[in-house]
């Protein structure tokens, strides 16, 4: 009986031992899963992405860095899912090993299943049936994408004069400046918008016209549009025509009657060059290249294109050059003996006369004098005065010289003028008269004077001496104290 009890007791103990071994799970049968979720293409971390597994384990969400961790996940093979609204769900395989960390990375694609197309472009300018006073058009339109997707545009342009079709593709801005347009033509334009997800959408067809070539525009002036100076012409009724693009800085126009052309300055990086164009703004041609106009201030230099010649005279620091209008021949005409800078020039080739305005590096210590083509000084018009001088015009008779001078003698690093007035010097009589008269408004400057074609008037710019106010172009009859406003928001006039 005692032996039987001992055997039974041993059996019970063995059963208990085996039972305990079956219920205990080893630490090596658990692992850790870590990972990160980013946007496809940009690698931007995505937060609040739901992470789940199959077979099922814990469900977690990514943090601000797109990272997540699932601890104590049983060993085995899993399919891991990343899911977030607005993105396509993604699956990545993962093998979990005991007492180890496995890693996965998700790159989620934006979901386009419910993506909506952009609105059809609305054409803003040119306005419908507008007649443009320019050979340049500034196209603008608007389109909205509901999801804020980036848009690309295509602009198609046709006209009624030929079968040309101009396509401007892969545009990301909603404005486009184009020139030259055909004078007198009717144009048709249309814009297509694409979000690269949905089918492109297209605008209605817009129409506009370009005015006929101006034939009686004897006035030239400059107006600032945005950051650039733009050249305009106008007739005596004030009808204006834009000659140069607002995309480039163009100024100081001078019409050459015999050549039926307009010469002007145009910025080229840090330099300026002399260009010519037809009176309608077409056939623009760069005259200067190696030798360029230059001086103490590019806005203050001037050039001369004498009548009945194909040569243009321009300053380059202390030297005076001339160049043919085809740009083929450059000659040194004169160099100042004291190193002073030449800023302005007026030339009469048929009377062997050159009028020069020189100054120092700051624009002051001014002299206005005449020389012949051998460099011999003939007459001194202004010398030994303080203050700024600007504008230089030679009469048709080559006997009178027109200029503007700040009579206060004020000098400053900003080249500000306080009371600039216009004067005419008569080389025969040796006398000087004040043209500005008593009606010149106080606190203003008369600048950039030019003789009228009949020399009975002077055309000029008047503006406040604060240096920032609007500039306007006026005319005044010589020796008559009466001013007429010609063009508002305008400067650097010419009248031929």
Number of C-alpha atoms within 10 A of each C-alpha: 5 6 7 8 10 10 10 10 10 10 11 10 11 10 10 10 10 10 11 9 9 8 8 8 9 9 11 12 16 19 21 19 20 14 16 21 28 20 16 14 10 8 12 13 17 20 18 18 25 17 22 20 21 11 11 11 14 12 12 16 19 20 16 12 14 20 19 22 20 20 13 16 19 19 17 14 14 18 14 19 18 24 19 18 11 14 18 15 18 16 18 13 13 16 16 20 19 18 16 13 16 15 15 16 15 22 22 23 15 16 13 12 10 8 16 15 20 24 17 19 21 17 21 15 16 19 14 14 14 15 17 20 20 26 24 20 20 15 18 18 17 16 20 16 17 11 12 9 16 12 21 17 22 18 19 16 18 17 19 12 11 8 8 10 11 12 14 12 13 13 14 12 12 17 13 13 13 12 13 15 18 19 18 16 16 19 18 17 21 20 28 19 27 23 20 12 14 12 12 18 17 19 19 13 13 20 20 20 23 21 18 16 17 18 10 13 21 17 23 26 27 26 23 16 12 9 10 17 24 25 27 24 25 21 15 11 9 12 12 19 22 22 25 26 23 21 15 14 20 26 26 25 27 24 23 20 14 11 13 10 17 21 26 21 23 22 16 11 7 6 11 20 19 26 19 24 19 16 22 22 23 17 11 15 15 17 21 23 13 7 16 17 24 23 24 17 12 15 13 16 23 26 26 24 25 18 17 13 15 15 20 21 24 28 29 18 23 20 21 23 20 23 21 17 21 13 18 10 12 17 12 12 15 20 18 14 9 7 13 20 25 30 33 25 25 25 25 21 16 11 11 11 20 23 25 21 26 26 23 18 13 15 24 19 17 24 20 21 18 23 18 18 15 10 15 10 14 13 14 15 21 15 13 8 15 16 23 26 30 23 24 24 23 23 19 14 9 18 12 20 23 23 26 26 24 23 17 14 16 15 17 12 7 8 15 16 26 22 24 27 23 26 18 21 19 17 16 8 9 11 11 15 14 14 24 25 18 11 10 17 14 11 13 19 26 29 28 26 28 27 25 20 14 11 15 12 17 25 27 29 25 25 22 19 17 12 15 8 11 12 20 21 26 21 21 20 17 18 13 14 13 14 16 11 14 18 21 13 15 25 27 24 28 25 20 15
